[in-house]
Amino acid sequence: MTAAPYYAVRSPAGEVQAIALVLHGGRATGTGPVRATQLAVVRMAPFIASLRRGGGGRGLAVAHMRYLVRGWNGAQRAPVADVTWVLDRLAERYSDVPVGLVGHSMGGRAAVYAAAHPSVSTVVGLAPWLEGGDPYRPVENCDVLVAHGAKDRITSAAASSAWAAGAADVAASSGFVSVQGDGHAMLHRARLWHELATGFVLAAMCGVAPEDAVPGPAANVVSKVLAGQASFVV
């Protein structure tokens, strides 16, 4: 029997209007299995909780998954196939419901590649691992938000900014946020990271006014990105 990625979904009380699929990080290379207790997986728990709190009464189902192996592994792009497999299962279960991908680090890169799936309408990259050759075409007609800590020493904020600018040529909207004083782990300003991700998903996918979804700076960023402004410092 062929192994399949683990995934789980929590549906809202009422009708499902949209789905957020949360994607954890990983490593450049590695064929070891992903465990639920690994830091890259645990790190996304607060984002899952924030999306559930904000979206539970607004028609948002929240899904999360674990890749089969920990590494990107070069041309294999291992997690992309896993994400696509889960997107297919979600499409079978929730016909014609749009999906937003919320990915950290390698998960942000996987989100970009998997955005070519017909269900995907929104991409949120959190400190994503992006490189110069990564494509823009998969996010065509998607709403895209990329946030990166100014003190990140693991993945490149400059590469994220450049990619987000290039994606603006094909995306419905594409914005880059520089989060001052924070690094790759997203710990020092954790609440802001959660609010950016949740606010963008709710505004782009569930028709919630940003100021009704999240407070202050995050709502301002979400509003302006969706209105076509491209770059922010918070």
Buried (B, 14 or more C-beta within 10 A) or exposed (E): EEEEBBBEBBBBEEEBBBBBBBBBBBBEEBEEEBEEEBEBBEBBEBBBEBBBEBBBEBBBBBBBBBBBBBBBBEEEBBBBBBBBBBBEBBBEBBEEBBBBBBBBBBBBBBBBBBBBBEBBBBBBBBBBBBEEEBBBEBBBEBBBBBBBBEEBEEBBBEBBBBBBBBBBEBBBBBBBBBBEEBBBBBEBBBEBBBBBBBBBBBBBBBEBEBBEBBEEBBBBBBBBBBEEEBBBEB
